[in-house]
Amino acid sequence: MPFSPELTTLGYVVTPDRSQVLLVHRTYRDHDEQLGKYNGLGGKVDPGENVAEAMRRELREEAGIEVTEMELRGTISWPGFNGRDVFGFVFLITGFTGEIPSDNPEGTLGWHDVATMMELPMWDGDRHFLALVFDGSPQFHGVLPYDGGHSVAWRYETVATP
């Protein structure tokens, strides 16, 4: 059977000095599979969109900003994530215009220190790859299988770009 995952984007907006990151605290929807967790911003890639367009649209919708600079930091395959297969393109957003609201339909938006963000409630699997998003290393491409709502493994490789 062919692998046909849900395509998604996941973006981490940072301050100019890259010391803080914008996260959503998902608290507004009682039946949200991510209820209570902190996460980057993003969502599904729509038909006819490329992943960069999708990332820009999601940030416009979820944070009211227009992206001016971003870099693809890596990709992650999440087989078995809450009963479905997900493939995500992970971006670091280093430039934007616009005013970020205090919340969106999913929860509150806030700036958090990159150095301590791992202390926040989040998907356990996020702890495997988040350092790679912020450390300036080459792009990473990983597989992060889930079972029963928890990550069960993590493997990745980095690929240097010219």
C-alpha positions, 0 to 999 in steps of 0.5 A: 500500500502506498504511503500517503500521509497528511502533509503539514507545516510546522513553524517556529517564529523567533525574535531577531536575536533568536532567544524567544519563540512564539508558541500557541498554548492549545487550550480553547477547544475541548476536543483538541487532540493537542489540548493543554500542549504548547506547539509551534504554528502551522497546519495542513498543506492545501491542494495546489499549495507548495509548502512555503505558501502553506507555511505563510498562509498558516502564519497569516491565519494563526498569528496575523503576520506576513512572513518575510524570512524563513528557512526550512529546517527539516522534515519529519514523518510521524507514522501513527500520529493519533491514528494517521500518518503525518509528514511535516515540513519544519520551518524557522521564521526569522522575519515577519511584519504585523502585530501578533494577537494575544490569542487565536481560535486554538489558544493563547499566543506567547513568547517563550525563551528558547533555552527553557521551552522544553520545560513546557507541556508539549508532545513528548516527541517534540523534545527529540527534534526541537534542538535541531530547529534552533541550533543552526545545524544542517537540515534534518530529516527524521522519522518519529513514530507514534503509538497510543499518543506517545513517540516510540522511536526517533531517527534522523539524518542531517543533510548539508546544503551548499 
